[in-house]
Amino acid sequence: MEQKTHDFDVIVIGGGVVGCAVFRRFTLMGARTLLLEKGEDILSGASKANSAILHTGFDAPPGSLELACMQAGYAEYKAIHQKMNLPLLETGAIVVAWNDEQLAALPEIVSQAHQNGVSDVRQVSAEEIYQREPHLAAGVMGGVIVPGEGIIDPWSSPLAYLTQGVKHGGEYRFNCAVTGAQFNDGQWTLSTSADSYQAALVINCAGNHGDEIDALWRIPEFEIRPRKGQFLVFDKPASTQINAIILPVPTARSKGVLLSKTIFGNLLLGPTAEEQTCRDRADVNEEMLKSLIAQGQRMLPSLADYSVTATYAGLRPATEQKEYRIFPYPEEQWITVGGIRSTGLTAALGIASHLETLYLQRFAALFTLAPVKNPHWPKMPMLSDYEPRDYTCPGNGGVVCHCEWVTRRELEAAFDSDVPPDCIGGLRRRTRVMMGRCNGFFCSNHVAEIVGDRFNNTLITGQIK
């Protein structure tokens, strides 16, 4: 069957948080923009599993592109989140030292934070930490307070970025894997598992497959080396045991295992840092999870009194170098955005802004821009347990998922939105349905009745991910 051809100014490959933010930015710049995602929904890859922290950049490499993008993204999120009804839980964070070696590292952490412009970071005594966090285990020797760190909704924010782009004429395609790339006469033609698409500029935000996408037309300048992180989610009452994000003193290889509230009212423990070669599977491992629980209980003994309600794992697109691997190719009309690891949720908006600057400086003759003057600000459903929810409002159609207090009106609204879910995973991330402690055991039949044949009659109870 002959493939159709479509014309755009920009094609963004990859529907993770970075791809969604870049799609939003170029659409608001006035470019005809298309997002291609090989999965069934946005956040089908690395972005669907993270710690959901909005970082200040206090511990990023000084002078790095990562730091600049993180701090620009942090500032932009704080400026726009209320316009989009996106939550922010300003918990602050504490880097905790448990031995002499870690205690000796604290002054350098403070010095680096101040060098990075995060001037409210300060070293504190063990006594002050216990005043703030009375449930921590005995043995704390000191720490560093980072007031500006916070918790956000890791799924609604990229959905908001994509939705705003769609509101202003951007287009997206799911189940659309890029299989080939040809550049002729100033125009890219991308072959996909669906149609072919043409554009003047391609932006590769393909995450764990970023080097493979570059390899379709050149020798990549980086190599993805996936790093798996496993997480545990404790039942909602466990979140009362901490007030701030509890961070370890980082090592050269990893930021280590942390304790944090989630925006959904749970307590999160993780991640691990495990090298693997597979780019698409992030399996949980019982022995590693047992070790993670033991680590958590050493920091917070009262965790032994609470149940684990969920486990998950994600793959961070690490490379052979720690820094972001962003490469502009003006002559080939291509930009690669690679190696965006755990800080990508915070940095996404900043990366998008950086790419706008790159485009204006080095690609500006490619197409004419008509920037949006008065952007539409879509309102996302509020899923935070720390904000008023739909189940408290009249006319909501009744509660469908009692673990997460999801109403029928919220489910119907997801299908009526500008970016409706095409799979049960997308519906879960948009509404929290079937994501509570029973994992859909009690509500899946009711959800199936509401979904009907909108997922091509896919068995809902067999699609929980």
Kinemage of the C-alpha trace (Angstrom):
@kinemage 1
@onewidth
@group {chain A} dominant
@subgroup {mainchain}
@vectorlist {calphas} color= white
{ca met a 1} P 0.000 0.000 0.000
{ca glu a 2} L 1.394 3.402 -0.970
{ca gln a 3} L 2.251 5.620 1.994
{ca lys a 4} L 0.879 9.122 2.262
{ca thr a 5} L 3.181 12.128 2.510
{ca his a 6} L 2.567 15.099 4.814
{ca asp a 7} L 4.391 18.420 5.015
{ca phe a 8} L 5.485 20.130 8.241
{ca asp a 9} L 8.063 22.679 9.300
{ca val a 10} L 9.278 20.565 12.235
{ca ile a 11} L 8.993 16.905 13.161
{ca val a 12} L 9.779 15.963 16.766
{ca ile a 13} L 10.627 12.293 17.244
{ca gly a 14} L 9.703 10.954 20.676
{ca gly a 15} L 6.754 11.643 22.961
{ca gly a 16} L 8.522 11.696 26.302
{ca val a 17} L 8.529 14.766 28.509
{ca val a 18} L 11.313 16.413 26.482
{ca gly a 19} L 9.613 15.705 23.156
{ca cys a 20} L 6.312 17.108 24.442
{ca ala a 21} L 8.008 20.261 25.727
{ca val a 22} L 9.873 20.771 22.436
{ca phe a 23} L 6.646 20.186 20.467
{ca arg a 24} L 4.920 22.843 22.581
{ca arg a 25} L 7.744 25.348 22.167
{ca phe a 26} L 7.990 25.111 18.370
{ca thr a 27} L 4.214 25.219 17.979
{ca leu a 28} L 4.068 28.410 20.050
{ca met a 29} L 6.899 29.775 17.924
{ca gly a 30} L 4.523 29.440 14.982
{ca ala a 31} L 6.028 26.385 13.296
{ca arg a 32} L 3.849 23.678 11.756
{ca thr a 33} L 4.923 20.922 14.112
{ca leu a 34} L 4.346 17.152 14.223
{ca leu a 35} L 5.161 14.811 17.120
{ca leu a 36} L 5.854 11.151 16.299
{ca glu a 37} L 5.716 8.561 19.097
{ca lys a 38} L 6.226 4.853 18.507
{ca gly a 39} L 4.218 3.874 21.609
{ca glu a 40} L 0.488 3.902 22.207
{ca asp a 41} L 0.646 7.158 24.139
{ca ile a 42} L 3.026 9.838 25.330
{ca leu a 43} L 5.389 8.764 28.130
{ca ser a 44} L 5.560 5.206 26.806
{ca gly a 45} L 9.335 5.068 27.322
{ca ala a 46} L 11.781 6.527 29.833
{ca ser a 47} L 9.512 9.374 30.957
{ca lys a 48} L 6.775 7.194 32.436
{ca ala a 49} L 8.892 6.187 35.454
{ca asn a 50} L 10.701 8.832 37.464
{ca ser a 51} L 10.842 10.374 40.927
{ca ala a 52} L 8.732 13.421 39.928
{ca ile a 53} L 10.995 15.972 41.623
{ca leu a 54} L 11.226 19.576 40.435
{ca his a 55} L 14.937 20.216 40.894
{ca thr a 56} L 16.663 23.506 41.666
{ca gly a 57} L 19.914 22.358 40.055
{ca phe a 58} L 21.806 22.763 43.333
{ca asp a 59} L 23.945 19.687 42.631
{ca ala a 60} L 24.275 19.933 38.828
{ca pro a 61} L 27.723 20.402 37.267
{ca pro a 62} L 28.547 24.145 37.481
{ca gly a 63} L 28.456 25.905 34.137
{ca ser a 64} L 26.897 22.919 32.379
{ca leu a 65} L 24.123 22.909 29.816
{ca glu a 66} L 22.237 20.582 32.154
{ca leu a 67} L 22.290 23.203 34.897
{ca ala a 68} L 21.149 25.976 32.552
{ca cys a 69} L 18.271 23.882 31.197
{ca met a 70} L 17.224 22.684 34.651
{ca gln a 71} L 17.077 26.167 36.088
{ca ala a 72} L 15.294 27.579 33.047
{ca gly a 73} L 12.806 24.697 33.182
{ca tyr a 74} L 12.327 25.135 36.931
{ca ala a 75} L 11.572 28.839 36.490
{ca glu a 76} L 9.192 28.295 33.569
{ca tyr a 77} L 7.272 25.523 35.329
{ca lys a 78} L 6.760 27.749 38.366
{ca ala a 79} L 5.605 30.562 36.067
{ca ile a 80} L 3.024 28.519 34.121
{ca his a 81} L 1.851 25.664 36.346
{ca gln a 82} L -1.096 27.534 37.835
{ca lys a 83} L -2.250 28.622 34.365
{ca met a 84} L -2.468 24.935 33.414
{ca asn a 85} L -3.835 23.721 36.767
{ca leu a 86} L -0.666 21.692 37.395
{ca pro a 87} L 0.246 20.960 41.021
{ca leu a 88} L 3.434 21.805 42.883
{ca leu a 89} L 4.122 20.528 46.388
{ca glu a 90} L 6.921 22.668 47.849
{ca thr a 91} L 8.425 20.205 50.320
{ca gly a 92} L 12.075 21.200 50.166
{ca ala a 93} L 14.771 18.547 50.430
{ca ile a 94} L 17.413 17.454 52.926
{ca val a 95} L 20.663 15.776 51.910
{ca val a 96} L 21.400 13.504 54.872
{ca ala a 97} L 24.871 12.335 55.947
{ca trp a 98} L 25.010 9.028 57.826
{ca asn a 99} L 28.794 8.610 58.254
{ca asp a 100} L 32.002 10.622 58.531
{ca glu a 101} L 32.802 10.429 54.820
{ca gln a 102} L 29.383 11.774 53.854
{ca leu a 103} L 29.573 14.464 56.544
{ca ala a 104} L 32.893 15.630 55.115
{ca ala a 105} L 31.269 16.014 51.680
{ca leu a 106} L 28.562 18.434 52.845
{ca pro a 107} L 30.554 21.708 52.654
{ca glu a 108} L 31.348 21.004 48.997
{ca ile a 109} L 27.651 20.361 48.284
{ca val a 110} L 26.789 23.754 49.793
{ca ser a 111} L 29.616 25.455 47.916
{ca gln a 112} L 28.497 23.942 44.601
{ca ala a 113} L 24.889 24.955 45.231
{ca his a 114} L 25.942 28.560 45.865
{ca gln a 115} L 28.128 28.484 42.757
{ca asn a 116} L 25.028 27.347 40.851
{ca gly a 117} L 23.070 30.316 42.147
{ca val a 118} L 20.967 28.367 44.675
{ca ser a 119} L 21.904 30.646 47.541
{ca asp a 120} L 19.402 29.433 50.161
{ca val a 121} L 21.092 26.038 50.497
{ca arg a 122} L 22.805 25.625 53.877
{ca gln a 123} L 24.430 22.994 56.051
{ca val a 124} L 22.555 22.020 59.209
{ca ser a 125} L 23.191 19.952 62.298
{ca ala a 126} L 21.750 16.560 63.116
{ca glu a 127} L 19.627 18.224 65.799
{ca glu a 128} L 17.918 20.491 63.269
{ca ile a 129} L 17.298 17.567 60.932
{ca tyr a 130} L 15.577 15.589 63.688
{ca gln a 131} L 13.443 18.623 64.499
{ca arg a 132} L 12.298 18.622 60.886
{ca glu a 133} L 12.220 14.841 60.389
{ca pro a 134} L 11.633 13.128 63.751
{ca his a 135} L 11.009 9.687 62.223
{ca leu a 136} L 14.469 9.306 60.648
{ca ala a 137} L 16.621 6.546 62.070
{ca ala a 138} L 19.254 7.196 64.703
{ca gly a 139} L 22.703 7.998 63.383
{ca val a 140} L 22.180 11.142 61.317
{ca met a 141} L 25.383 13.194 61.513
{ca gly a 142} L 24.321 16.314 59.634
{ca gly a 143} L 22.845 17.443 56.378
{ca val a 144} L 22.142 20.114 53.819
{ca ile a 145} L 18.786 21.886 53.499
{ca val a 146} L 17.585 22.657 49.936
{ca pro a 147} L 14.389 24.704 50.379
{ca gly a 148} L 13.466 25.043 46.700
{ca glu a 149} L 13.065 21.379 45.760
{ca gly a 150} L 9.481 20.244 45.153
{ca ile a 151} L 7.187 17.503 43.880
{ca ile a 152} L 5.092 17.692 40.701
{ca asp a 153} L 2.741 15.497 38.693
{ca pro a 154} L 5.091 13.692 36.261
{ca trp a 155} L 2.328 12.736 33.812
{ca ser a 156} L -0.053 15.678 33.659
{ca ser a 157} L 2.713 18.189 32.944
{ca pro a 158} L 3.917 16.669 29.636
{ca leu a 159} L 0.281 16.081 28.682
{ca ala a 160} L -0.309 19.794 29.278
{ca tyr a 161} L 2.643 20.686 27.031
{ca leu a 162} L 1.325 18.464 24.232
{ca thr a 163} L -2.224 19.730 24.676
{ca gln a 164} L -1.181 23.370 24.427
{ca gly a 165} L 0.649 22.595 21.211
{ca val a 166} L -2.386 20.808 19.794
{ca lys a 167} L -4.576 23.775 20.744
{ca his a 168} L -2.378 25.892 18.468
{ca gly a 169} L -2.382 23.622 15.456
{ca gly a 170} L 0.290 21.057 16.274
{ca glu a 171} L -0.331 17.434 15.338
{ca tyr a 172} L 0.757 14.122 16.827
{ca arg a 173} L 0.787 10.456 15.826
{ca phe a 174} L 0.963 7.480 18.194
{ca asn a 175} L 1.974 3.943 17.170
{ca cys a 176} L 4.268 5.608 14.667
{ca ala a 177} L 7.848 4.306 14.869
{ca val a 178} L 10.423 6.040 12.667
{ca thr a 179} L 12.112 3.447 10.442
{ca gly a 180} L 14.000 5.551 7.906
{ca ala a 181} L 15.260 9.083 7.244
{ca gln a 182} L 16.288 10.641 3.942
{ca phe a 183} L 17.466 14.219 3.328
{ca asn a 184} L 17.131 15.620 -0.177
{ca asp a 185} L 16.929 19.182 -1.490
{ca gly a 186} L 16.557 20.747 1.927
{ca gln a 187} L 13.739 18.421 2.996
{ca trp a 188} L 13.617 15.444 5.355
{ca thr a 189} L 11.401 12.468 4.560
{ca leu a 190} L 10.806 10.183 7.509
{ca ser a 191} L 9.454 6.715 6.891
{ca thr a 192} L 7.414 5.301 9.761
{ca ser a 193} L 5.396 2.224 10.634
{ca ala a 194} L 2.361 4.242 9.455
{ca asp a 195} L 2.877 6.920 6.775
{ca ser a 196} L 5.767 9.008 5.479
{ca tyr a 197} L 6.188 12.581 6.692
{ca gln a 198} L 8.215 15.493 5.368
{ca ala a 199} L 9.663 18.459 7.229
{ca ala a 200} L 12.349 21.089 6.942
{ca leu a 201} L 13.723 20.355 10.440
{ca val a 202} L 13.872 17.150 12.469
{ca ile a 203} L 14.414 17.140 16.243
{ca asn a 204} L 15.401 13.780 17.686
{ca cys a 205} L 14.079 13.380 21.262
{ca ala a 206} L 13.874 9.588 21.101
{ca gly a 207} L 15.286 8.875 24.565
{ca asn a 208} L 16.589 5.330 24.892
{ca his a 209} L 16.585 4.997 21.097
{ca gly a 210} L 18.127 8.389 20.343
{ca asp a 211} L 21.413 7.015 18.995
{ca glu a 212} L 19.532 4.510 16.829
{ca ile a 213} L 17.467 7.308 15.277
{ca asp a 214} L 20.635 9.286 14.524
{ca ala a 215} L 22.130 6.117 13.012
{ca leu a 216} L 19.430 6.217 10.324
{ca trp a 217} L 21.426 8.973 8.610
{ca arg a 218} L 24.826 9.432 10.324
{ca ile a 219} L 27.250 7.857 12.781
{ca pro a 220} L 25.895 8.861 16.204
{ca glu a 221} L 28.059 11.063 18.425
{ca phe a 222} L 26.914 9.218 21.531
{ca glu a 223} L 25.869 5.769 22.697
{ca ile a 224} L 22.834 5.047 24.845
{ca arg a 225} L 23.633 2.809 27.815
{ca pro a 226} L 20.314 2.245 29.581
{ca arg a 227} L 20.319 2.524 33.351
{ca lys a 228} L 17.396 0.891 35.135
{ca gly a 229} L 15.878 2.408 38.241
{ca gln a 230} L 13.459 0.388 40.367
{ca phe a 231} L 10.992 2.135 42.690
{ca leu a 232} L 8.648 1.162 45.517
{ca val a 233} L 5.418 2.989 46.290
{ca phe a 234} L 4.135 2.770 49.863
{ca asp a 235} L 0.517 3.173 50.925
{ca lys a 236} L -0.685 6.739 51.419
{ca pro a 237} L -0.468 6.816 55.253
{ca ala a 238} L 3.305 6.287 54.955
{ca ser a 239} L 3.702 9.784 53.514
{ca thr a 240} L 3.114 11.206 57.004
{ca gln a 241} L 6.495 9.835 58.082
{ca ile a 242} L 8.516 12.460 56.222
{ca asn a 243} L 8.071 16.148 55.494
{ca ala a 244} L 10.845 16.887 52.987
{ca ile a 245} L 12.462 14.871 50.224
{ca ile a 246} L 15.212 12.821 51.909
{ca leu a 247} L 18.247 12.674 49.639
{ca pro a 248} L 21.479 10.705 50.067
{ca val a 249} L 24.925 12.186 49.599
{ca pro a 250} L 25.473 11.402 45.892
{ca thr a 251} L 28.271 9.278 44.481
{ca ala a 252} L 30.177 9.748 41.226
{ca arg a 253} L 27.876 7.204 39.555
{ca ser a 254} L 24.438 7.871 40.997
{ca lys a 255} L 22.360 10.301 43.026
{ca gly a 256} L 21.363 7.313 45.132
{ca val a 257} L 18.178 6.137 46.809
{ca leu a 258} L 15.768 8.788 48.079
{ca leu a 259} L 12.559 8.999 50.076
{ca ser a 260} L 9.859 11.337 48.873
{ca lys a 261} L 6.185 12.067 49.043
{ca thr a 262} L 4.357 11.814 45.732
{ca ile a 263} L 1.849 14.347 44.460
{ca phe a 264} L -0.702 11.525 44.672
{ca gly a 265} L -0.311 11.134 48.439
{ca asn a 266} L 1.965 8.094 48.568
{ca leu a 267} L 5.565 7.678 49.698
{ca leu a 268} L 8.204 6.803 47.102
{ca leu a 269} L 11.456 4.904 47.688
{ca gly a 270} L 14.134 4.544 44.999
{ca pro a 271} L 15.606 4.422 42.492
{ca thr a 272} L 18.230 1.756 42.039
{ca ala a 273} L 20.904 2.274 39.371
{ca glu a 274} L 21.438 -0.846 37.284
{ca glu a 275} L 23.197 -1.008 33.927
{ca gln a 276} L 21.558 -3.127 31.241
{ca thr a 277} L 21.649 -3.523 27.475
{ca cys a 278} L 17.927 -3.915 26.740
{ca arg a 279} L 16.336 -0.573 25.840
{ca asp a 280} L 12.664 -1.494 26.089
{ca arg a 281} L 12.162 -3.723 29.124
{ca ala a 282} L 12.405 -2.433 32.678
{ca asp a 283} L 11.549 -5.403 34.854
{ca val a 284} L 11.331 -5.315 38.613
{ca asn a 285} L 13.433 -7.820 40.524
{ca glu a 286} L 12.306 -9.299 43.823
{ca glu a 287} L 15.761 -9.489 45.375
{ca met a 288} L 16.582 -5.909 44.394
{ca leu a 289} L 13.244 -4.700 45.760
{ca lys a 290} L 13.913 -6.499 49.051
{ca ser a 291} L 17.277 -4.758 49.212
{ca leu a 292} L 15.572 -1.436 48.462
{ca ile a 293} L 13.089 -1.975 51.287
{ca ala a 294} L 15.972 -2.738 53.651
{ca gln a 295} L 17.720 0.483 52.597
{ca gly a 296} L 14.544 2.449 53.181
{ca gln a 297} L 13.967 0.976 56.615
{ca arg a 298} L 17.537 1.771 57.638
{ca met a 299} L 16.764 5.430 56.914
{ca leu a 300} L 13.138 5.395 58.082
{ca pro a 301} L 12.427 2.461 60.438
{ca ser a 302} L 8.686 3.143 60.552
{ca leu a 303} L 8.418 2.010 56.918
{ca ala a 304} L 8.151 -1.502 58.361
{ca asp a 305} L 4.640 -0.545 59.513
{ca tyr a 306} L 3.343 0.317 56.027
{ca ser a 307} L 2.443 -1.721 52.963
{ca val a 308} L 4.019 -1.491 49.533
{ca thr a 309} L 1.165 -0.900 47.094
{ca ala a 310} L 3.083 -0.713 43.815
{ca thr a 311} L 6.457 -1.369 42.243
{ca tyr a 312} L 7.760 -0.055 38.953
{ca ala a 313} L 10.966 0.424 37.032
{ca gly a 314} L 12.167 2.834 34.387
{ca leu a 315} L 15.132 3.120 32.041
{ca arg a 316} L 17.140 6.325 32.055
{ca pro a 317} L 18.817 7.097 28.697
{ca ala a 318} L 22.328 7.378 30.111
{ca thr a 319} L 25.296 7.604 27.741
{ca glu a 320} L 29.056 7.153 27.947
{ca gln a 321} L 29.236 10.703 29.326
{ca lys a 322} L 27.264 12.365 32.129
{ca glu a 323} L 26.378 15.582 30.320
{ca tyr a 324} L 23.438 16.180 28.006
{ca arg a 325} L 24.213 15.254 24.403
{ca ile a 326} L 22.541 18.023 22.393
{ca phe a 327} L 23.952 18.363 18.871
{ca pro a 328} L 22.742 20.881 16.261
{ca tyr a 329} L 23.440 20.042 12.612
{ca pro a 330} L 22.500 23.224 10.700
{ca glu a 331} L 23.572 22.013 7.258
{ca glu a 332} L 21.541 18.820 7.644
{ca gln a 333} L 18.610 20.619 9.327
{ca trp a 334} L 18.575 18.237 12.284
{ca ile a 335} L 18.916 18.619 16.061
{ca thr a 336} L 19.661 15.704 18.369
{ca val a 337} L 18.611 15.847 22.021
{ca gly a 338} L 20.226 12.840 23.707
{ca gly a 339} L 21.400 11.630 27.096
{ca ile a 340} L 18.675 13.425 29.058
{ca arg a 341} L 18.710 11.408 32.255
{ca ser a 342} L 16.850 11.767 35.549
{ca thr a 343} L 16.786 15.578 35.464
{ca gly a 344} L 14.764 15.649 32.239
{ca leu a 345} L 11.396 16.216 33.914
{ca thr a 346} L 12.656 19.505 35.365
{ca ala a 347} L 14.837 20.453 32.410
{ca ala a 348} L 12.336 19.724 29.612
{ca leu a 349} L 10.962 23.259 29.330
{ca gly a 350} L 14.499 24.655 29.570
{ca ile a 351} L 15.738 22.277 26.864
{ca ala a 352} L 12.896 23.446 24.633
{ca ser a 353} L 13.869 27.064 25.239
{ca his a 354} L 17.511 26.230 24.465
{ca leu a 355} L 16.442 24.664 21.164
{ca glu a 356} L 14.475 27.786 20.279
{ca thr a 357} L 17.655 29.808 20.754
{ca leu a 358} L 19.644 27.295 18.671
{ca tyr a 359} L 17.067 27.478 15.905
{ca leu a 360} L 16.991 31.280 15.796
{ca gln a 361} L 20.791 31.474 15.806
{ca arg a 362} L 21.636 28.681 13.374
{ca phe a 363} L 18.522 27.498 11.516
{ca ala a 364} L 16.425 30.648 11.143
{ca ala a 365} L 16.179 30.664 7.362
{ca leu a 366} L 14.408 27.300 7.139
{ca phe a 367} L 10.812 28.526 7.436
{ca thr a 368} L 8.779 31.563 8.366
{ca leu a 369} L 7.520 31.817 11.948
{ca ala a 370} L 4.324 33.449 13.162
{ca pro a 371} L 4.620 33.284 16.968
{ca val a 372} L 1.452 32.839 18.995
{ca lys a 373} L 0.679 36.159 20.679
{ca asn a 374} L -1.998 35.116 23.177
{ca pro a 375} L -1.543 31.432 24.013
{ca his a 376} L -4.446 29.287 25.101
{ca trp a 377} L -3.733 27.754 28.502
{ca pro a 378} L -5.412 24.345 28.785
{ca lys a 379} L -6.556 23.325 32.259
{ca met a 380} L -5.410 19.867 33.284
{ca pro a 381} L -7.472 17.675 35.633
{ca met a 382} L -6.216 18.106 39.205
{ca leu a 383} L -4.869 14.746 40.427
{ca ser a 384} L -2.956 15.942 43.494
{ca asp a 385} L -4.054 14.620 46.873
{ca tyr a 386} L -2.971 17.985 48.281
{ca glu a 387} L -5.470 19.984 46.213
{ca pro a 388} L -9.287 19.882 45.858
{ca arg a 389} L -10.373 16.951 43.666
{ca asp a 390} L -13.401 16.318 41.465
{ca tyr a 391} L -14.954 13.758 43.829
{ca thr a 392} L -15.744 16.611 46.246
{ca cys a 393} L -17.709 18.494 43.578
{ca pro a 394} L -21.367 17.910 42.682
{ca gly a 395} L -22.441 16.298 39.437
{ca asn a 396} L -19.327 14.145 39.053
{ca gly a 397} L -21.219 10.982 38.101
{ca gly a 398} L -20.037 9.058 41.122
{ca val a 399} L -16.704 7.616 42.202
{ca val a 400} L -15.498 4.794 39.936
{ca cys a 401} L -12.076 4.106 41.496
{ca his a 402} L -12.312 4.348 45.281
{ca cys a 403} L -8.587 3.841 45.912
{ca glu a 404} L -7.735 7.010 43.984
{ca trp a 405} L -11.139 8.731 44.147
{ca val a 406} L -11.546 8.912 40.373
{ca thr a 407} L -14.984 9.975 39.158
{ca arg a 408} L -16.945 9.018 36.079
{ca arg a 409} L -16.825 12.654 34.962
{ca glu a 410} L -13.011 12.570 35.021
{ca leu a 411} L -12.946 9.448 32.849
{ca glu a 412} L -15.398 10.903 30.346
{ca ala a 413} L -13.445 14.177 30.273
{ca ala a 414} L -10.244 12.307 29.401
{ca phe a 415} L -11.921 10.857 26.295
{ca asp a 416} L -13.369 14.243 25.362
{ca ser a 417} L -10.004 16.020 25.668
{ca asp a 418} L -7.742 17.303 22.890
{ca val a 419} L -5.380 14.353 23.447
{ca pro a 420} L -7.638 11.426 24.409
{ca pro a 421} L -6.085 8.153 25.592
{ca asp a 422} L -5.763 5.340 23.054
{ca cys a 423} L -4.866 2.648 25.593
{ca ile a 424} L -5.529 1.744 29.203
{ca gly a 425} L -2.059 2.965 30.234
{ca gly a 426} L -2.884 6.390 28.855
{ca leu a 427} L -6.207 6.448 30.685
{ca arg a 428} L -4.523 5.448 33.949
{ca arg a 429} L -1.907 8.183 33.668
{ca arg a 430} L -4.510 10.814 32.781
{ca thr a 431} L -6.896 9.995 35.632
{ca arg a 432} L -5.177 7.674 38.192
{ca val a 433} L -7.933 5.097 37.666
{ca met a 434} L -6.834 1.535 38.568
{ca met a 435} L -3.569 2.876 40.046
{ca gly a 436} L -4.426 2.528 43.722
{ca arg a 437} L -3.696 -0.173 46.235
{ca cys a 438} L -6.071 -2.721 44.620
{ca asn a 439} L -4.507 -2.147 41.156
{ca gly a 440} L -7.920 -2.127 39.515
{ca phe a 441} L -9.281 -5.301 41.139
{ca phe a 442} L -12.511 -3.633 42.281
{ca cys a 443} L -13.090 -1.040 39.560
{ca ser a 444} L -11.864 -2.650 36.314
{ca asn a 445} L -15.324 -3.932 35.307
{ca his a 446} L -16.850 -0.492 35.821
{ca val a 447} L -13.979 1.088 33.885
{ca ala a 448} L -14.494 -1.405 31.059
{ca glu a 449} L -18.152 -0.406 30.851
{ca ile a 450} L -17.221 3.285 30.542
{ca val a 451} L -14.444 2.643 28.027
{ca gly a 452} L -16.641 0.486 25.816
{ca asp a 453} L -14.994 -0.151 22.442
{ca arg a 454} L -12.816 2.970 22.490
{ca phe a 455} L -9.659 0.836 22.772
{ca asn a 456} L -10.694 -1.499 19.944
{ca asn a 457} L -12.225 -3.915 22.453
{ca thr a 458} L -8.886 -4.524 24.197
{ca leu a 459} L -9.393 -6.418 27.431
{ca ile a 460} L -8.799 -3.813 30.109
{ca thr a 461} L -7.842 -6.197 32.888
{ca gly a 462} L -5.162 -7.662 30.642
{ca gln a 463} L -3.553 -4.339 29.841
{ca ile a 464} L -2.481 -3.082 33.269
{ca lys a 465} L 1.080 -1.765 33.020
